[in-house]
């Protein structure tokens, strides 16, 4: 499925005009804000403001609002959900619903009295309960339209007073013990704006911190971790940080043998009378009342049940037991190589209990994708401390099939995707996956052909991969056990792809060997020492060959993708993901993402003679490619976010390969729904070179051809804001381009020069809508060219060569899945 769509936007304006008229009609019908639904003496809560919050966070204060104004369209004073609610209310009749409920009860009670069989009675009882529950929901929550909408937000002074008090209490928890909150309102017609004025005054800071700890071991552990303290002398008093410090102490002690220690044993005594605006904090570790002391637990034994979902099956007899590395394994049937399992277990007999090691064991066993769930329980009965690991296996065989129909270029094309996953295929917790696909797709005629419509293309292929939960490499056993915490994997893959089009038949055989590992779930690495592709193209039509020759003359080496080729490479990538970037459910914390990628192509031919390839009629390539992709997400408010991206790449061909060019797939491209959105996919650049295609009837570039480059610079900034419900909007600015290293006669101004490249950076801007269905985000972006470096000097900025509205009407409409970055 393509993730973008570029179309002419004149029809879009007609659609927008129609939508605007519909909204205008809705505004008139609903009296804009719904004040006509107010009763005598009622006022609409129109807006809430927080004023003079200099130090405390406004978003945190706004969490204490007991009422919320009705959701409105941005800029337009229109509350659509109030409108929907009151339409539903017009059709709502509580008395009729209660009569319907009684009719249902009477009807089914009569049927139940006549029924003789118990099963039929139970079935009728369930139907009665289902129907009455449905009516009860309507009675409690309203009909469907009422549930979709929202009732009018009527101002309540008592709720405003509770809000004021809670805000004031919050100030005190942040050290502003003398702070206060004032509340007032402003009235405009029947609309009230509620204002909360924050009087912070000077905060209290921490003067001294003392500790009262009877247990010498706990006292030593806490003192040794002083550098990790979250509460220190000189800080402004913050009750939230005290809670976080309590959690830190709990985690510290539970990682050092104190199995049943909890944060409730950590208490604080805060004295604010020692001096002006200073507090003394005394930290106490209470002893448990029943035992009288905190016990440090050492693990006596570890028992791993590998098939806990079977339970006790008498037909299978008793579970068998075997031991490896002092861990006892129990099972009905031996399935897993214990040496591999042992590398994912970090709790051992004679070791102190550690919460972190328990979680790490659970996490790494789950990463194997062999077990449905992992539970770790600790048994303290009988004066012993026994760790019991219970695992429930996933199904050994898992299949999935997808059948569908794509409509592209006006032609229907069926497709089928099938996959088979086999777990623990060799007994060493390996995962084998077989994927097969086949489909027919409508494709446009090649650029430059005339009198030819779209036609069908056949695409088929398959991949076979085996993933091992370890590094397949001669390493000492001690190292392999140590690497278990990194979730190591070795993946062998081979695949074949076949494409049959009217212009050519193309095949690609590939095989690769990859190593992946992960550190602290924030940093992941992939090293691929072997990545080989054998590419062959046959039955190239004369018309298409002429197109390839024309592209070559324009400096677009598309023809290299249709020559028999041997493409080999070594690549390494690392990803740094901080604060779970990409998970937008947590909107309070900023997050960032950095991917570093390095690839060396044809490296083997620096050490062996390439005749082994060229004697077989194959081309080869030698190149180096580097790419850095950085992304940042910053929450601005409860409903607004800022995100930006910087993407830089360089690919350099070298050596004596024919033409000294890159494989076509290794070039950089700019434009499209995840790039510079004001240009069609892969059509921007290179540099300031015009696209070498005719202009349309309005004088705009047609952009028929893809534009590969060897240097990439991209930057994007996007302001996102929730509008209403699952709909969000965005304003974005994209800038960037691709360049070649050397200027060619056919592509002037396409090369990168330090003194002029900044003049060739294209700029696009636009607006977007996002439909967030939680499991899927559908994105619509409309980009307009603000600065086009391919135009002549003095005509590059919007409005210089064409009318601004003409420029807007020639923008690019993109449809994408997920956020652009």
N, C-alpha and C positions, 0 to 999 in steps of 0.2 A: 504493500500500500504506500503510495506516495504521500509525503508529509507536507506537500505544498501544492498550491494551485495559483497560477498567474492568469488573470483575465483582464480584458478591457473594462474600465469601470464606469462607462456612461450608463449602462443599465442599473448599476448599483445606486447611482444618484436618484434614479426614478424610484427605486425601492426605498431609499432613505426619505424621499419626499413623501411617499405613501405612509411610511411609519410615522413621520412627523405630523401628518394630518390626523392620523389615528390618535396619537398622543395628545394633540391639541383638543380633539373632540373629548377625550377622556378627562382632560383638565377642566373643560367647561362643564361636563356632566357631574364631576365630583366636587365642584366648588374648590378646586385646587387642593386644599389641605383638609377638607372634610369638616370644617367648622359648622356647617349646617346641621350636623348630627348632634351638636351639643345641646344639652337641656339648659333651662334657665339657671343661672348662677354657676355654670361650669365654664372652665377655661381650658384651652388646648395648651399642653406642654410643648412648646415649639422648639426650644433650644435650651441647653445647659452649658454654662461656662465656668471654668476654673480660673481665677485671677490671682496674680502675684505669687504664684508657686515658683520661687526662684531656685530652691535647692531640691525639694522633694519632686518626685516624678509625677507629672500630670496624669499619665496613663494609669499609674498605680492608684492615684486618688479617684480617677473616674470609675474604677472597679467598684466603688462603694455607692454608685448611683442606685437608688431603689426604684427609680422610674427611668424609662427611656423614651425619648421622642419617637414618633412614628418615622419609619424609614422613608426617605425622600429621594427622588432623582437628584443628581448633582446639578446645581445651578437652577434647574427648574423647580419651582415650589409645588411639587406634585407628589402625593402619597398614594401610590398605586395599591398597596396592600390594604389600606383603609377602604378604598373603593371596592376592592374584591370582597372584603369582609362584609360590608354593608349590603352588597348585592346578594351574598349568601344569606344574610340575616333577613332579607325581604322574603325568602322562601322558607324560613325556619319557623316551625310551629311546635312549641314544646308540648302542648296539650295533645296534639295529634300524634306525636311520637310516643307519649305515654300510653295512649289508646292502642297504638300499633304494638307496643310491647306487651300489653295485657292480652291482645288478640293472639299474639304468637304463643304466649304462655298457655292460654286456654286451648289453643289448637293442638299443641303438642301434648298437653296433659291428657286430652281426650284420646289421642293416638296411643299414648303410653298405657292408659287404662285398658284399652282393647288388645294391646300386644300381649302375646303369650310367651314368646321365647325371650330369654334373658339377653341374648345378643342383640335382638331388635330393640329391646328397651334401652340398652346402653347406647345404641346408635341414635335413637330418637332423643335421648338425653343430651348427647353431644351436639346434635343439630339445634336443639332448643337453646343450649348454652351459647352456641356460636351466634345465633341470630339475636338473642337478647343482649349479648356483649356488644354487638355491632350497634344496636339501638342505644345502649348505655353510653357508648363513646360519643354518639351524636348529641345525647343529652348533656354530657359533661363538656365536650369540646366544640360542639357545633357541627354543621354539615361540612362537606368537603371544601366549599368555597370559604367558609369561615375559618377552617383550619389552614388553608393556604394564605389567607389574609391575616390582618391583625386589627384588634379593636382600637378605637380612638384613644390616644394617650391623654387622659384627663388629669390636669394638675391636682396633686394631693399634698397639702401643706404638711400633714403629719409624716408622710414619706420623705419630704424634703428635710424635716427636722432630724429624722433618723440618719439620713445621709450626712448631714452636717456633723452630728455627734460621732459617727464612725470615721469621718475624715479627721476630726480632732483627735480621736484616739490613735489614729494612724500616725499623726504628727508626733505624739508622745512616744510611740514605739521607735521612731527614728531619731530620738534624742532631743526633740524640741518640746521639752517638758512644760515650757511656758507658752507654747504656741496655742493658737485658737483659730476657729473658722467662723466667719460671719456669713449669714445667708440673706439675700434680698432678691426681689423680683422686679422686672420691668414689664409693663402691660402695654400691648399694642392691639387695640381692638379686642378680640377674644383670644389673643395669643399671649402666652406668658413665657418670658425668658427667665430661667432660674440661674442666679449668679452666686457662686461660692468664692468668697474672698479669703485667701490663706494668709494668716499672720504667723509667720514662722518664728520670728525673734531668734535670738542666739541659741545654738544647740549646746548640749552638754557633751563633754568629751571624757574619755576614760583616763583616769589618773593612775590607778594601780590595779593589778590583777593578782590575786593570791589564790593558793590552792590548798585545800584540806583533803588529803588522801591518806587513809590508813594503810592500805595495801602497798607494800614496798615495790612489788613488781609493776603494778599499775602506775605508781608514782614515777618509777624509772622510765617506763614506756612513754608516758605523757611528757616528761621533761626532755627525753631524747627527740621528741617530735616537735619541739618548740618552734623550729623554723617553718613548720607547716601550719602554725596557728592561724586561724581566720580572725581572731579578736586580739588586738594588741593595744598597749598603752599609747595614748595620743590620738587614737581614732575617735571619731564622733560615735557616741553610743547608738547602736542599731540592734534592736531586738531580733531582727531576722538573722543577723550574723551570729548572734548567740545560739540560735536554733541550729544554724549550719555547723557551728563549732561543736555543739552537742552531738550531732550526727557524725562529725569527723572522729570524735573520741570513741563513739560506739563502733565505728568501722575499724579504727585502729586496734581496739582491744579484741574485737571478734576475729581480726586477722592474726592475732597472737595468742590464740588458745582459749579465750574467754567466750565459750560457745553460747552461754545463756545471758551474756551481758546485754542490756538494752539502754537506750538513751534516757529512760525514766530514772535511772540511777544518777544521772548528772543533773545537778541543781545549781542555780545561781542566786546569790544574795547581792542585790544592788543597793548601794548606799549613796544617795544623792545629797547628803547633808554635810559632807566633809569640807566643801568649800563651794564658792560660787561657780556654777556651771561645770562642775566636775563630779565624777562618780567613781566609787570604788566597787570592784566586782570580786566577790569571793566564790570560787568554783569548788563545789563539794561533790565527792564521789560517795554516794550512800552505799552501805552494805545491805545485802538482801536480808530481810527479816527472818526468814525460815532457816536458811543455812548459816547465816551470820558472817559469811565471807564469800568472796568471789572465787570460784573454782576455775583452775586452768586445766583444760581437757587435752589429753593426748590420745590419739587414735590407737585402739587396740588391734582392730582388724578391718579390712575392706572386703566387702562381698559384692560382686557384680552379677546381677541376674540379667541375662541378655534377652530373655523372652518372657518378660513379666506379664504380658497380655494374655498368655495362655492360662495362667493361674495354676491351680492344682488339678491336673488331668489324670485320673486313675488309670485310664487306658494306656497312658505313656509311662506309667510307673513313677519312680522318684527322679528328681533332677539329678543329673550327673554333676560332679565337681572336679575341677582341675585348678592348679595353682601356677601362676607365673609372676615373678618379681614380687612375691609376698601378697599378691592379690588373688582372692579366691573367685573363680568364675563358675557360675551355675547355669545349667541349660538342659533342656530335654534332648536337643540335637546340636552337635558341634557345628558351628557355621562360620565363625570369624577367627581370623588369625590373631591370636592373643598378643603377639608382639606389636602389631599395628595398633590394636586397641590400647595397649599399655602406654603408648606415646601420647595418647590424648587424655590420660588420667594423671592428675597432679595431687592426689591425696594418697598417702601411704601409711602403713602401720608404723608406730613409734614416732610419728610426726605430730606436732601441735596442730590442733584444729585451726583452719583458716577459712574465713568466709570467701575471700578472693579466690583461693585455690579451688573451693567447691564450685563457685560460679564459673571459673575458668574451665573446670572439668565438664560441667554441664554445657557450656558454650561450645567447646571444641568437639565434644561428642555429637552435638546437634549439627555442627558444620559438616559432618561426614555425609549428610543426606541419606543416611541408612536407617535412622531411628525416627519413629513418629514423635516420641517424647522421651525426655530424660528426667527422672526424679532422683534426688539424693536425700535420703533420710538418715538421721543419726539416732541410734538407740542407746539410751543411757541406763537401761535397766540392768540389774544384776551386778552393779558396780563395775560395768564395762562400758566402753565408749566405742560403738561399732558403726562404721559408715556403710550404708547399704545403697547401692546404685541400681536403680530399676530402669531398664530400657525396653521399649516396645518397638519392634521392627516395622518399618514401612513395607509395603508390598514389593516383592522382588521384581515383578514386571509391571511397568506402567506405560500405558499407551495413550496417545491423544491424536485426534483427527480433526481437521478443519476443512470444510468444503464451502466454497462461496463463489460469488460472481462479481467480477470487476467490470465496470463500464468505463472505458477509456477511448477517447477520440470517437465516441458515438458507437463503439463496437462492444458487444457483451463478450466477456472472457471468463470461462470457468477456471477454477483452480482448486487444487487439493494439496494439503500439507499433512504429513503423517510422521509421527515420531514414536520410537520405542526406547524406553529406558530400562536397563537391567542393572539392579543393585547387587553388590557383592558378587560380581560375576565370576571371580577366581578365588573367592574366599578371603581376600585381603582388603575388603571394603571398597573395591573399585566400582566405578560407575561407567557403564557402557551406554552410549547413546547413538541411535541410528535415526537420522532424519532424511526424509524424502519429500520432494516437492515437484509439482508439475502444473503448468498453467498455460493459458492462452490469453494474450493481451493485445489490445488495439494500440498501434503505434503510429505516430505521424509520419508523413513521407519525409525522406531525407531533405535537408536544407539545400536548395538550389535545383530541385526537380520540379517539373511543371506538369500539369495535367494528370496528376496522380493523387488519389485520395488515400486516406488511412487504410491500413491493412492489419492482418493478424500476425502475431509473433508467438512462437512456441518456445517455452523455457522450461527446462527440467534439470534436476540435479539431486544430489544426495551427499550426506556427510556421515562419517563414522568416527566416533571419538571414544577414547578410554581415558578416564581420569583416575589417577592413583593418589591416595591420601598421604603421600610422602614424596620426598625428592628421590627420583630414580637416578641415582648417582652414587659412585663409590665413596661413601662417607663412613666414618667410625660410628658404631652403634650409639655411643654416648652423644654424639652430635645429633643424630636423628631423634633421639629422645628429647634433647634440648630444644630442637626445632618444632616439636609438637605444639608448643604454645603459639606458633606463628601460623597455624592452619596451612601447612605446606601442601601443595598439589603439583602433580606432574600430569600434563595433558598431551596425549598423542592424538592427532587428528588427520584425517585424509578426506578429500572430497572431490566431487566431479560435477561440473556444470556444463549444460548443453543449451545453446541458443540457435534457433533456426528462424531467420528472418528473410525477407525477400531479397535483401542486399547481400547477405552473407550467412554462413554457418560458422559458429565459433564455439570452441571447447576450451575448458580450463580445468586442469588437474592440479590439485594443491595438496600439500602435506606439511605438517608443522609439529614442532615439539616445544612446549611452553612450560615454564615453572612459575607458579604464583605463590605468594605468601603475604601475610597481613600482620601488622603490628598495632596492637591496642585499638583495633577497629577504626582507627583514624587514618592509618597509612597503609596502603597496599602496593605491592610490587608485582610486575610481570616481566619475566625475562624469556625471550624466545630465541634460542640459539640457532634454530633451523626453521626457516619458512620458505618453501619452494613452490613456485607456480610454473607449470608448463602450459603455454598458451598456443593455440593453433586456430587459424581461420582459413576457411575454404569457401569455394563457390562465390567469390566476391564478384558482384555484377560490374559490368563496364561503367554504368552510370555512377555507381557508388565509388568506384576506383577514381573516376574523374573528380568526385567531391573530395576524396582523400588527398589527391594531388593538389587541388585548389587550397585546401586547408594547410598543407605543407608550405605552399608559397606564401601564406599569410602568417607563417610562424606558429601554427597550431599543429603539433606533432601527433595528430590523431591516428595517422597511418601506422605508427609504431605499435599501437594496440592491436593491429590486424596482421602483424608479421609473426611467424612462428618464433616464440621467445622462451628463454629460460630466465626467470626472475627469482633470484635468491636474496635473502636478507637476514640480518640479525637485528633484533630490536629490544629495547628496554623501556619500560614506562613505570612511573610511580605516581600515585594519586594521594594527595593530602586532603582529607575531608574533615574540617573542623566544625563542631557543633551540628553535625548531621545535616550538612548542606543538601538541599533538595527535598527535605521534609518540611513543607510549609505549614504543617499543622501547628508547629511551635512558632508562633509569630513574635515572641517576645525577645528572642536572642538572635544576635547577628551570627552569620555563618559564612564560611568561605571554602573555596575549592581550588586546588592547584594541581594541574596535570603536567608532568614533564615527560616528553617522548623523544627518544633517540633511536634512529634506524640507520644501519649501514648496509647498503645493497651491493651485491657482487663481491663481498669481502673475500670470499674464497679464491677469487681470481687474482688476488694479490699474492697468493702463495702457490697456485697451480696454473698450468697453461690453459687458457680458455679454448684451445683447439678441441678439447673433449666435447665442447658444446657447439662451436662453430662448424666442425666437421660434419655435424648432423643437421646442418642448415638452420640452426637456432641463433637468434640474436641474444646478447646478454647485456646487462647494465651494471654500471658501478656508480654509486652515488652515496651521499650522506644527507640525512634529513633530520631536522630538529624542530620541535614544536612545543610551545609553552602556552597553556590555556589557564587563565586565572579568572575566578568569578567571586563576587562578593554580594551578600544579601544583608541589608540593613533595615530593620523595622523602624519606621518613623513614628507611627502612632498605632492605635488599635486597628485602624482600617487602611493604613497606607504603608507601603514598603518601597525601598529604593534598591535596585539591583544594577550591577554593572559588570562588564566583562572586558578583558584584554586578551587577545589571541595573536600570537606572533609565531611565524614559522619561516624556516629557510630550508631549501632542498638544493643540493649542489651536485650535478653530474661531474664525473671526473674520469680520467684514464683515456684509453684508446678505443672505447666503444664507438660503434658507428654513429656518427652525427653528434656524439657527445650530448645525448638528451636523456631525460628521465623516462621510466615507464609512465604511460599516460595516467594511470591510477595514482601515481605518487606525486603528481602536481597539486598545487593549491588552487582553490577556486573561491570566488567571492560572489555574494548575491544569494538570495533565497530566504526562506522563512526562519532559518537559524543563523543568518549572516546579515548582510546589508539588505534590509527588507524592501528598499525602494527599487532594487534591481531584481530582475528575474533570476532564478537559480543558475549559478555558475556563469553569469553573463557579464559581470563587471570586470573592467580592466582589459589588458594589463596597462598600468600606468595611465598616461594621458593619451594613449592611442585610441582613435575612434574604432568602432566595432567592425569596420571593413565590410559592411553590408548596406544595401540601399536604405533610404529613409522612406517612411510611409507618406501618405498623401498630405499629412499635416506637417511634415518636415522633421518628425521624431525618428531617432534611431530604431531599427527593427529588432536588433539583438537576437539574430538567428543562431549564432555560433557560440559554443562554450569558449571561455577565455582562460586557459591554464596559465599559471605563474609559478615562479621559483621562489619568490619572497612574498610573504603574507603579513599584513598589518590590519588588525580589526579591533575596533572598540565600540562598545554599546552601553548606553545608559537607559534604564527603564524605570519610570515611576508607576507603581501599581496601586490601585485603590479599589476597595470593595464598593460596589454600587448598591446592590440590593440582592438579597437571597444568595443564590449561587453564581451571580453575575458580577464580574469585576472588570474594571477598565484599565487602560495603560496608555501612557504617553512615552514615546521612545525616540531616541536619537542614535543612529548608527553611523559610523565613519570607518573608512578603510579602503583597501585596494590590494591587488596583486601586481607584482612586477617581474620582469626578467632580469637576469644578470647583465646581459649584453644586448645592445641595440642591434636590430636587424633592419635591412633596407625595407622589408615589407611591413614592419611594425615600428615606425618612428615614435619616440617618446614612451616606449614600452619598458625601457630599462630603468633600474633604480640608481638615482644620483643623490648624494647627500645634500647638495645645494638646491635641489628642486623637487624632491619626492613629496614634501609637505604640500606643494601646490597641486599634487595629483591625488590627494586623499579625497575620495568621494564622501559626500554627506547626505544622508537620508533621514527623514523624520516622519512620524505618523502617529496614528491612534489605533488602539486595539481593544477587543473584547475577549474575555476568558469565561468559559462556562465550566465551573468547577463542580464535577459530580463525585468528588472524593476519589473514586476509583479511576477516573478519567478526566483529563482537562482538555477541552477543545478550544483552540485558540484561533482568533480571526485578527489579522493585522493588515492595516492599509498604509503603505509607505509611499512617500512622495520625495522625489529627487530635489534636494535643496542646493546641492553643488555637484555638477557633473564635469569632471576633469577632461572628458573626451571632447567637449565642445571647444570652440575657439575662445581665445582669451577675450574677456569682456562680455561673454555670453554664458558663462558657466553657472552663475547664481540664479536661483529661481526668480522668474519675472524679467530677466535681462533679455532673453531671446524670445520667449513665448509669454503670453499672458498668464498671470498666476493661476487663474482658475482653469486654464487649459492644462497647465502643469499638474494641477491637482487631479483633473479628470484623466490624465495619462499615468496616474500612480499604479502601483502593483498591489493586488489583493492576495494575501497569503492565508492559507488554512494550515494549521499545524496541530500536532498532538503533543501536549505538554508545554512547559514554558520554553522560551527560546534559549535560556541559559539560567 
